[in-house]
Amino acid sequence: MFSEFVKTPAVGEWISPADAMTLAIQEGAKGTGYVSPNPLVGCVIVDSDHCFLASGYHKRVGHDHAEIDALKNLGDPSRVAGAHVYVTLEPCAHQGRTGSCARALAPLKPASVIYAVEDPNPLVAGKGAQILREAGVRCELLSAIARPATAGSGAPEISSEDCTELAAQAEELAEIFLHNFRAKEPFVAVKVASSLDGKMAFLSGESKWITGPDSREHVQLLRARYDAIAVGRNTFVADNPSLNVRHASFPGFVNKAVVFDPSGKTLVAMQGSNLTSVRPPENVLVLVDAKLSVQNPAGVRVLKVPMMEEGAFMMDELFAALRAEGVHSLMIEGGSHAYGAFFNAKKVQRLHAFIAPILMGGKHGLAWTSHFGGASMQERVELKRVQKQSFGADEYWTARV
């Protein structure tokens, strides 16, 4: 999702301001899979001559934040005096599981603290920056330094173009956390594997394998970004998926699985399914119509959600049920009805599309977009910050919706 890789410099090696923030973003991404519901955050410290001193990132929920990790990696806190600190998110102001990063930095007297994105958490929003400024530390949002520095100020210089791009990348790094606070609902991503003509399966249900092994391996990494992976009832019945994370970078990783099943008919089949064989049953969440009285022999979590007249779950109630189970983000992996429900409700924030160089045709092929879409160009779905990458013969596209 991020720009060209920046190699971590040796201690004492000069690094540009733009590369320092890029490195902070890269560091933050290392916490993927382990910090929810906290944000991914990275930090880089350089000296007064802009030579690299240390970097850090938020490794795990309840553990040190990125700034504190960087300070520990620095070793001697006195070296922060007169230094420049780059952090992807505004330093926190409050005491939570850990202490305030702003209060930890303030007495060390860095020359500047540059942060890419303001924290929307009401406990922080602007307060972390205020703590630092009141201590005499120059603390600026990245966009505020998008101009040449005043002669002799010692302030970092980053071009307007770089500031805009780096701020966007920092937003993407923390997009789940930011959406949770701004919209007060879980972040929703959709993952699709399709043919070049947009087909995700044949009408018979056959879909293995449309994309190649390299794409499927990358999906395992994507799954680690989200609290839960979701499918509709038909996908569960047809594929008996595991929906777990199977990647060497995440040994023993246990996530949640969600099945959208208004009728509750999958509950009996949960016993002995792949969903319950790879995770505790309480990590399988089955959403059913609130009016149902159901049997639950597998002991999974049954979430009763009211339905609208057209047969879709009420989104506000669905999100409330998921949040109550600790699901702050989910990636929907099928099928077309589930995709349609969330796109029609305008509740999709990111698309992950893997496109294979094959044609399945419209005669027997099922389009993944078959249950949503408008009747004119004015109703089209806009994709922003589109990025693409090749995995074997497949093309991977990701974008904000």
C-alpha positions in Angstrom: 0.0 0.0 0.0 2.9 2.3 0.5 5.6 4.0 -1.7 9.0 2.8 -2.7 10.8 1.1 0.2 13.3 3.2 2.2 16.2 1.2 3.7 16.8 1.9 7.4 20.0 3.9 7.6 22.9 3.2 9.9 23.0 5.3 13.1 24.7 8.6 12.2 23.8 8.4 8.5 22.0 11.4 7.0 18.3 10.9 6.0 16.0 13.3 4.3 12.9 14.6 6.1 10.6 12.9 3.5 12.5 9.6 3.9 12.3 9.9 7.7 8.5 10.0 7.5 8.4 7.2 4.9 10.5 5.1 7.2 8.2 5.8 10.1 5.3 4.6 8.0 7.2 1.4 7.1 8.0 0.9 10.7 4.4 1.3 11.7 3.2 -1.4 9.3 5.3 -4.0 11.2 2.6 -4.0 13.9 0.0 -5.4 11.5 -2.2 -8.0 13.1 -1.3 -7.3 16.7 -2.4 -3.8 17.7 -6.2 -3.8 17.2 -8.1 -1.8 18.3 -5.1 0.6 18.5 -3.6 2.2 15.4 -0.5 1.2 13.5 2.1 3.8 14.3 5.7 4.3 13.5 8.3 6.8 14.7 11.8 7.9 13.6 14.2 10.1 15.5 17.0 12.1 13.8 19.6 14.4 15.3 19.9 18.2 14.7 21.9 17.5 11.5 19.2 15.1 10.4 21.3 12.0 10.9 19.4 8.9 11.9 19.3 8.0 15.6 16.5 5.4 16.1 13.2 4.1 15.0 10.3 2.3 16.7 6.8 1.1 16.2 3.7 0.0 18.2 4.3 -3.8 18.4 1.3 -5.1 20.3 -1.8 -3.7 22.0 -1.0 -2.9 25.6 2.8 -2.6 24.8 4.9 0.5 24.2 3.7 3.0 21.7 5.9 3.9 18.7 7.5 6.9 20.3 8.4 5.0 23.5 9.8 2.1 21.5 12.0 4.5 19.5 13.2 6.1 22.7 14.1 2.7 24.1 15.9 1.8 20.9 17.8 5.1 21.2 19.1 4.1 24.6 20.1 7.5 26.0 17.0 9.8 26.2 19.3 12.9 26.6 20.1 12.5 22.9 16.6 13.6 22.0 17.4 17.2 23.0 17.6 19.3 19.8 16.6 16.3 17.7 13.7 15.9 15.2 11.0 13.3 15.8 8.8 12.0 13.0 5.7 10.1 13.9 2.8 8.9 11.8 0.1 9.8 14.2 -0.2 12.6 16.8 1.5 11.6 20.1 -1.1 10.6 22.6 -2.0 12.9 25.4 -3.8 10.5 27.8 -3.0 7.7 30.2 -4.4 4.4 28.9 -2.9 1.0 29.0 0.4 2.9 28.6 1.5 6.5 29.5 1.2 9.6 27.4 3.8 9.8 24.6 3.5 13.6 24.4 4.3 13.9 28.1 7.2 11.5 27.7 8.7 13.5 24.9 8.1 17.0 26.2 10.8 17.1 29.0 13.4 15.7 26.6 13.2 18.9 24.6 13.4 17.8 20.9 13.7 20.6 18.4 10.6 19.4 16.6 7.9 16.7 16.6 6.3 16.3 13.1 3.2 14.1 12.9 1.4 13.1 9.7 -2.2 12.7 10.9 -4.1 14.2 13.8 -5.5 11.6 16.2 -9.4 11.7 16.1 -9.7 10.2 19.5 -11.3 12.9 21.7 -8.9 12.1 24.4 -6.0 13.1 22.1 -7.2 15.2 19.2 -4.9 18.2 19.3 -4.1 17.7 23.0 -0.9 15.8 22.4 0.4 18.6 20.2 -0.6 21.2 22.8 1.3 19.4 25.5 4.5 19.6 23.4 4.0 23.2 22.4 3.4 24.3 26.0 6.7 22.7 26.8 8.4 24.8 24.2 8.7 22.0 21.6 7.9 22.9 17.9 5.1 20.4 17.1 3.6 20.5 13.7 1.2 18.6 11.5 3.0 17.4 8.4 1.0 19.6 6.1 2.1 22.7 8.1 5.8 22.2 7.0 4.9 21.8 3.3 7.0 24.9 2.5 10.6 26.0 2.7 11.8 26.4 6.2 12.6 29.9 7.6 16.3 30.6 7.4 18.1 29.5 10.5 15.0 27.9 12.1 16.4 24.4 11.9 12.9 23.2 10.8 12.7 20.3 8.4 11.8 20.9 4.8 9.4 18.6 2.7 7.9 19.6 -0.6 4.2 20.1 -0.8 3.9 17.1 -3.1 5.7 14.8 -0.6 3.7 16.1 2.3 0.4 15.4 0.5 1.5 11.9 -0.4 3.1 11.0 3.0 0.0 12.2 4.8 -2.2 10.0 2.5 0.1 7.0 3.2 -0.1 7.7 7.0 -3.9 7.8 6.7 -3.8 4.4 5.0 -1.5 3.0 7.6 -4.0 3.9 10.4 -7.2 3.7 8.2 -8.9 1.2 10.4 -8.4 3.1 13.6 -9.2 6.4 12.0 -12.5 5.1 10.5 -13.5 3.5 13.8 -13.3 6.9 15.5 -14.6 9.1 12.7 -17.6 6.9 11.6 -18.1 5.1 14.9 -18.4 1.8 13.1 -16.1 -1.1 12.0 -13.9 -0.7 8.9 -15.1 -2.9 6.0 -12.9 -4.3 3.2 -14.0 -6.5 0.3 -11.6 -9.1 -1.2 -12.4 -10.5 -4.6 -10.7 -13.1 -6.8 -12.1 -12.8 -10.3 -11.5 -13.4 -14.0 -10.6 -10.5 -16.3 -14.3 -10.3 -17.2 -15.3 -9.9 -13.5 -16.5 -13.5 -12.8 -15.9 -14.9 -9.3 -17.4 -18.4 -10.0 -19.4 -20.5 -12.4 -23.2 -20.7 -11.7 -22.5 -24.3 -10.6 -20.5 -22.9 -7.7 -17.1 -24.0 -9.0 -14.4 -21.3 -8.2 -11.2 -23.1 -7.4 -8.8 -21.8 -8.4 -9.3 -18.6 -10.3 -6.1 -16.9 -9.2 -2.7 -18.4 -8.7 -0.7 -19.4 -5.6 1.1 -16.1 -5.3 -2.2 -14.2 -5.0 -3.5 -16.7 -2.5 -0.4 -16.3 -0.3 -0.9 -12.5 -0.3 -4.5 -13.0 0.8 -3.1 -14.7 3.9 -1.2 -11.5 4.7 -4.2 -9.4 4.1 -6.3 -11.4 6.5 -3.9 -10.6 9.3 -4.9 -6.9 8.9 -8.5 -7.4 10.0 -10.1 -8.6 13.2 -12.5 -10.9 11.3 -13.0 -12.5 7.8 -16.6 -12.7 6.6 -18.6 -14.8 4.1 -22.2 -15.2 3.2 -24.1 -18.5 3.8 -23.8 -19.7 0.2 -20.0 -19.3 0.3 -19.8 -21.2 3.5 -21.9 -24.1 2.1 -20.1 -24.2 -1.2 -16.5 -23.9 0.0 -16.4 -24.9 3.7 -13.6 -22.3 4.1 -11.2 -21.9 7.0 -10.8 -18.1 6.7 -7.8 -18.3 9.0 -4.3 -16.8 8.5 -1.9 -19.4 7.1 1.4 -17.6 6.7 4.9 -18.0 8.1 4.9 -14.4 9.3 2.0 -15.0 11.6 2.6 -18.4 13.3 -0.3 -19.4 15.6 -2.4 -16.4 14.6 -6.0 -16.8 15.7 -8.7 -14.5 14.1 -12.5 -14.4 14.1 -14.7 -15.7 11.3 -18.1 -14.2 10.5 -21.0 -15.9 8.5 -24.0 -13.9 7.4 -26.8 -16.3 7.6 -30.3 -14.8 8.1 -32.0 -18.2 8.2 -29.6 -19.8 10.7 -29.4 -22.9 8.5 -25.6 -23.1 8.7 -25.5 -23.6 12.5 -25.9 -27.4 12.4 -23.2 -27.6 9.7 -20.8 -25.6 11.9 -19.9 -28.8 13.8 -17.0 -30.4 12.0 -16.6 -27.4 9.6 -13.2 -25.9 8.8 -14.3 -22.7 10.5 -14.5 -24.4 13.9 -11.6 -26.8 13.4 -9.0 -24.0 13.1 -10.3 -21.7 15.9 -12.3 -21.8 19.1 -16.0 -21.9 18.4 -16.5 -18.6 20.2 -14.4 -17.0 17.5 -17.0 -18.0 14.9 -19.8 -15.4 14.7 -23.0 -16.3 12.9 -25.4 -13.5 12.2 -29.0 -14.5 12.0 -32.4 -12.8 11.8 -33.3 -11.4 15.3 -36.7 -13.1 15.0 -35.3 -16.6 14.9 -35.2 -19.2 17.6 -32.2 -21.4 16.7 -30.3 -24.5 17.8 -26.5 -24.0 18.2 -24.9 -27.5 18.6 -21.4 -26.2 17.8 -21.4 -23.6 20.5 -20.5 -20.7 18.1 -21.5 -17.1 18.8 -25.0 -16.5 17.4 -25.6 -12.7 16.9 -29.3 -11.8 16.4 -29.6 -8.8 14.1 -32.9 -7.2 12.9 -33.6 -7.4 9.1 -34.9 -4.9 6.7 -38.0 -5.7 4.6 -35.8 -6.4 1.5 -34.0 -9.2 3.4 -30.7 -7.4 4.3 -29.5 -6.9 7.9 -29.9 -3.5 9.4 -26.4 -2.1 9.1 -26.3 -0.1 12.3 -27.4 -3.0 14.4 -25.0 -5.4 12.5 -22.1 -3.1 13.3 -23.1 -2.7 16.9 -23.2 -6.5 17.3 -19.8 -6.9 15.7 -18.2 -4.2 17.8 -19.6 -5.8 21.0 -17.6 -8.9 19.9 -14.4 -6.9 19.5 -14.6 -6.7 15.7 -13.4 -3.3 14.7 -12.6 -4.4 11.1 -13.6 -7.2 8.8 -12.8 -8.3 5.3 -15.6 -9.9 3.3 -14.4 -12.7 1.0 -17.8 -13.7 -0.6 -20.2 -14.0 -2.0 -22.0 -11.7 -4.3 -25.0 -11.2 -2.0 -22.7 -10.1 0.9 -20.7 -7.8 -1.4 -24.0 -6.3 -2.7 -25.4 -5.7 0.8 -22.4 -3.7 1.9 -21.9 -1.8 -1.3 -25.6 -0.9 -1.5 -25.4 0.4 2.0 -22.2 2.4 1.1 -20.3 0.7 3.9 -17.2 -0.5 2.1 -14.0 1.4 2.7 -11.4 -0.6 0.8 -11.4 -3.0 -2.1 -8.8 -5.8 -2.6 -9.2 -7.3 -6.1 -7.1 -10.1 -7.5 -7.7 -10.4 -11.3 -6.6 -13.5 -13.2 -5.8 -13.4 -17.0 -8.7 -15.7 -17.9 -12.2 -15.2 -19.3 -15.0 -17.2 -17.8 -17.8 -15.7 -19.9 -21.3 -14.4 -19.1 -23.1 -17.6 -20.2 -22.3 -19.6 -17.0 -20.1 -17.1 -15.0 -21.3 -15.3 -11.9 -20.2 -11.6 -11.6 -19.0 -10.6 -8.2 -20.9 -7.2 -8.8 -24.2 -8.9 -9.7 -26.0 -7.6 -6.6 -25.2 -4.0 -6.6 -24.8 -1.1 -9.0 -26.6 1.9 -10.3 -28.5 2.6 -13.6 -26.3 5.5 -14.7 -22.7 6.7 -14.6 -23.7 9.1 -11.8 -24.3 6.1 -9.6 -21.0 4.4 -10.3 -18.7 3.5 -7.4 -15.6 5.7 -7.3 -12.2 4.2 -6.4 -9.5 6.4 -5.0 -5.7 6.0 -4.5 -5.7 3.0 -6.7 -2.5 0.9 -6.4 -1.6 -2.3 -8.3 0.9 -5.1 -8.1 1.6 -8.3 -9.9 1.5 -11.7 -8.3 2.6 -14.2 -10.8 0.2 -13.9 -13.8 -2.4 -12.1 -11.7 -2.9 -8.4 -11.1 -3.7 -7.2 -7.6 -5.6 -3.9 -7.3 -6.4 -2.1 -4.0 -8.2 1.2 -3.6 -10.2 3.2 -1.2 -13.9 3.1 -2.0 
